[in-house]
Amino acid sequence: MPDPVHTPLPPLCRILPNRVWRTYPGGRRLDELAGTVPAEDSHFPEDWLLSDTAAVNPGRAPEGVSLLEFDGKPIAFTELVRRNPEFLLGREHLERFGEKAAFLLKFLDSAVRLQLQCHPTIEFSRKHLNANAGKTEGYVILGHREGIEPRLYLGFQHPVSRERFKRIVETQDFEEMLRLFEPVPVKTGDVFLVPGGVPHAIGAGIFMIEIMEPTDFVSRFEFRRDGCTLPEAARFMGRDIDFGLSMLDFTVYSPQEVKERFFRQPRLAEERDGSRRWTLFGPEDTPCFRADRLHVAGRMEIAERSFSVLIVTGGAGTIRAGGMELDLKYADRILIPSGTRRAELSGNGLDAVLVRPPAAR
């Protein structure tokens, strides 16, 4: 048997469905994409596309690590890395991050508004959680359910002291809690960055790509939502309410400031023969991950120094690399290893999002 670190890996790998249990219901759109009949909402509203992070679900078996297709069979992302880390992740990535993806990538399909919550910053995680990652998040809105006005809650729009908010949380005064926020309408194609510490909630009926730091850290301020009551261990990561409040940013942002601070306008980075590439999240936006939007009108070359994940968001086409060719359709996701120096996309109206880890240098 060959040495695991020298196992040859394919130049392209399909990423398989990897549904993860969450406290809120959703996932009907994910069922539809998988061809499940009947397509239904359940407590599996997320598909973790690229993850070496375990989901924090007390009382459940471990889940969360991504699955990929290798030699016609499913294989865990962590096992694929073990077999040839340099080809998959790249030498520079290994030197900075070790054998870790350094980001977490999901599909999220909400049936209901999620609990109001926040995540730690990197600094908070280092000081209090013995971790080198917080949970800054990036959202790319792919669509929403009919009959629902899609919206997000981002940051406080009305001032509240820590003491008053603590009382609101302790008494679970949902109406008073929601009065502190002004919902932000969103539409397909919108892109948002949600830094650690900012209180937020994803509205009902939203289908999106979620990119984040590689943790499952969260403080939830609503304990009962849609028939589900959170156990105490799932509210503030097994700590008390004061710990949860200590990571919260109480800054007040007007609705206009929310748009200016958290909304990201795609920036044209490349245009050739009708094909275009826009930057969604670059180093100037966040040090936590990178993402671009692609539109292929004919052909486009992908040449990256790091590994990347391609998610098809519209149209159809093909991807070729190293003598391998894969057909592409809506919601397909392909892992492109670092060792695959060039890949070629073909299609007439193929749209995609290309997600990459933080820059290694």
Secondary structure by P-SEA (a helix, b strand, c coil): cccccccccccbbbbcbbbbbccbbbcaaaaaaaccccccccccccccccccccccccccccccbbbbbcccbbbbaaaaaaacccccccaaaaacccccccbbbbbbbbccccccbbbbcaaaaaaccccccccbbbbbbcccccccbbbbbccccccccaaaaaaaaaacaaaaaaaabbbbbbcccbbbbbcccbbbbbcccccbbbbbccccccccccccccccccccccccccccccccccccccccccaaaaaacccccccccccccccbbbbcccccccccbbbbbbbbccbbbbbbcccbbbbbcccccccccccbbbbbcccbbbbbcccccbbbbbccbbbbbbbbccccc
